[in-house]
Amino acid sequence: MQLEEIVKEFEKCPFLHHLGLEVLCFEEGNVQIKLSMRTDLLNTNGTLHGGVYASVLDFVQSMHLRSVTKTRCVTASSTVHYTAPVTAGAIIATAEILSRGHKTAFVEGTIKDEQGKLVAKGTGTFKLLRSADEEAER
């Protein structure tokens, strides 16, 4: 797949729109997404719900991985570390590949608030869904 095709797929993703994610940058090896706070994303404490952090990390990790590998992937496992609450403003998420094989990759994502303070960090293990043509080239 070409980078432009991957971007278009994410731009069509209903869940991305439901959350209100904005793609700030989508280049090979450089993906940044932004989420502006909304009251419907808050938990009973008035802070951003933990499931939103997890979803944002999953999105940025998979988007980053796909920007590099140009192949589809699925999440095999995910961890999230919540470091600070967010009550207003926006968050920015980025990711980097920590290790990658032919069939799996291990990716780390970070979320910071508008002041650059780390609010969440997580890792994900992803299965790369290689096409039959890609497997035959091996």
Phi, psi and omega in degrees: 000148175271155181304320181297322178294320180295315178302315181297321178299314180294323179295336179269352185293118182300322183291324176302316179289322179301316178289332183090025180289141178241128178276112180276323182211132175220088177236166178299118179076010180214097179236133175226132176233154184233144174229121175272136183296142174222151183296332180285358177256004183270155175267188183289347176272357181081019177241165180304129182296140181302327178294332177290315175306311183299317180294318179297316178297317179299316178299307186294324179294313181291323178296316179298313180301315180293329178295332181269313186274338182061029179225155179293158178210162174227149180283126177264323176204158183209141173232148179227135174243117181268120186249338179199146178281154175236131181242342182202169177087221183218162175237151179236132181241141176223170180209164173211149178277125179271323174202152182210132173248196180285326185250341181221161177215151179242120189234142177247138177235150176230148175235130177236155175277182184295339178271000179088009179280132178293125180245341177197151178215145180203166176233156177218144171255129185237139173268128177275127182263086182286142177284166179300324179295318179295321179293323181293329179293338182287000000 
